[in-house]
Amino acid sequence: MTTQESDASQSEFALIDRIIARLGDAAASDILVAPGDDAAAWVPVGGAVVASTDTIAEGTHWRPGLLTMADVGWRAIATSVSDLAAMGATPQVVLVAASLGPAVTLEELDELIDGMAEACIAHEVKVAGGDVVRGRSTSLTITSLGGARLDRAGRAMVMRRDAAQVGDSVAISGSPGAAATGLRLAERGVEISPATTEALTAWRRPRARTELGLAAENLGVPCAIDVSDGLVQDLRHIAERSGVGVELDLDALPLPTSAVATFGSEEARDLVLAGGDDYELLLVARNSVLEALEGVTIIGRVVETHPGEVVVRQVDGAPYPIPAGWDQLRSWPLPQH
Amino acid sequence: MTTQESDASQSEFALIDRIIARLGDAAASDILVAPGDDAAAWVPVGGAVVASTDTIAEGTHWRPGLLTMADVGWRAIATSVSDLAAMGATPQVVLVAASLGPAVTLEELDELIDGMAEACIAHEVKVAGGDVVRGRSTSLTITSLGGARLDRAGRAMVMRRDAAQVGDSVAISGSPGAAATGLRLAERGVEISPATTEALTAWRRPRARTELGLAAENLGVPCAIDVSDGLVQDLRHIAERSGVGVELDLDALPLPTSAVATFGSEEARDLVLAGGDDYELLLVARNSVLEALEGVTIIGRVVETHPGEVVVRQVDGAPYPIPAGWDQLRSWPLPQH
């Protein structure tokens, strides 16, 4: 990099131009008003806008030694888009706001943008706008925006947390627990090998289940959530918002190969129940509807008893002790006067 | 606060419920999918979605001693909505992502939410969703979302930065420089008095010019920007994106009473040219169009010479030296390897 480039890159607006150029095909140059104006503008597919915003902060959501900046960029995009997948919405654009701490270099910013661009292309979304500021620490806030159809009554055709009904079945996509396995392996400093690739990739480069979400919504699945903080913990949100109880069958849980190979079946079950970060979808619907979906496993049912609670049953019917999921605030509560 | 309330408020999801409850009428309970699900959903007015995201970080955009948390909350909302005002769009909802540093107390969070709620009600927007995380420092990212009409060709009917044409006039709303005056007064520890209220309020509680933006767009003003970093600096974005030059008449600048009273006319002029934070609108259009708008002052014109540059002319035609605007990145550049 020449001195001239270096100087030019150090004003806020030159830096934004640099980021837009580096995003390449991941920049939304084809929308009605593209990045670079006061605001972006586009037409939402369907009729309703569907929007979600998420912040990940260094030290809370990632540790620099374990993830590259490119991984952080990928994860920020994928985990935000996952919220739209959980609604059965069609993702269209993302807005990226970055607060860069004192130690972040221009090269690390480039790496971050590259990881975001890769994730945008993989998830078929484009960056429509953003903001970049210096701060005392590094955090990223991604807003994912998409569309959903409206029904004849003007309601958004999306999957909600509050739509579980007694008698419904509960299904999970893929093999949750792989990402939690990957985190543990990374903490131990395990190298990538054929045996560890599945888990490390699941953790470093999660994928939002957009196609599954759309397929489920189209089939009439009324209720879903993505698993970010732990299967049972996230399922509890459905139980609470819907005012129902949920029972899971311990033996029905799909166990990820990597977790069983590394930690054995028993520990793998706990990683499935409490590990987050996989961004698999929990789907709640009539059993026949769930059976029509590919790549999901039916793991339980919605019951009238113990509303707001999730109980995991062993083969003999006895409740299985549920490990705690992840709550960044519980472990670091706000001080009070 | 009882111990039980204290405990209950310390999980992420209980805290989100607490925030939604505290927002009261400022929470978007009336949209298609309200806060509390994976994503929010609503119908955009017009046909196009218009969206902007902005981060403000403690230490960069505010110093705790000078602004209350309620002021910070207000400013975060108002300055984000201002981006939609500058497009001539109709603001509808905001998404709020908060990263809370180690020292933030629950009471300060409540204060922040109260300031946001006041600003939402004043700006007729509602909070449709958000995220709250603990981080190593405090920052807020607000995403403002609204709508704009589409013309017959499917283009969004908004004011853009790249639409200034040679022969157009340039106008500014209100009296920019009041907020910069307020900041200087606050730094000096000046108490609120009849003489200082205008400036301190302009700085602590700026208002987005939504109605003016809508009126301007309706009258056919093609080009606008809001003044956040300094009148000349922001006008330069229009000159650059439009590939035109701009000339301003020094004597035409509207000077805020508070600035003249406190610092004299000469310094007041520099505060108008370089002070940001007022969120007034710069509008560029044919002279007759601008003259039909209330509350704006014509201060200059678009020229063919010196494209990308803004020149301020004194009465004798000589160029006036322009003070630098605000650039948080130039004063704190990213380190390079």
Interface residues (C-beta under 8 A of the other chain):
Chain A: M1 S6 S9 Q10 S11 E12 F13 L15 L32 V33 G36 D37 D38 A39 A40 A41 W42 V43 P44 G47 A48 V49 V50 A51 S52 T53 D54 T55 I56 A57 E58 G59 T60 H61 D83 L84 A86 M87 A89 V93 L95 V96 A97 A98 S99 L100 G101 A103 V104 T105 L106 E107 L109 A128 G129 G130 D131 V132 V133 R134 G135 R136 S137 S139 T141 T143 S144 L145 A148 L150 G154 R155 A156 V158 R160 R161 D162 A224 I225 D226 H237 R241 D327 Q328 L329 R330 W332 P333 L334 P335 Q336 H337
Chain B: M1 S6 S9 Q10 S11 E12 F13 L15 L32 V33 G36 D37 D38 A39 A40 A41 W42 V43 P44 G47 A48 V49 V50 A51 S52 T53 D54 T55 I56 A57 E58 G59 T60 H61 D83 L84 A86 M87 A89 V93 L95 V96 A97 A98 S99 L100 G101 A103 V104 T105 L106 E107 L109 A128 G129 G130 D131 V132 V133 R134 G135 R136 S137 S139 T141 T143 S144 L145 A148 L150 G154 R155 A156 V158 R160 R161 D162 A224 I225 D226 H237 R241 D327 Q328 L329 R330 W332 P333 L334 P335 Q336 H337
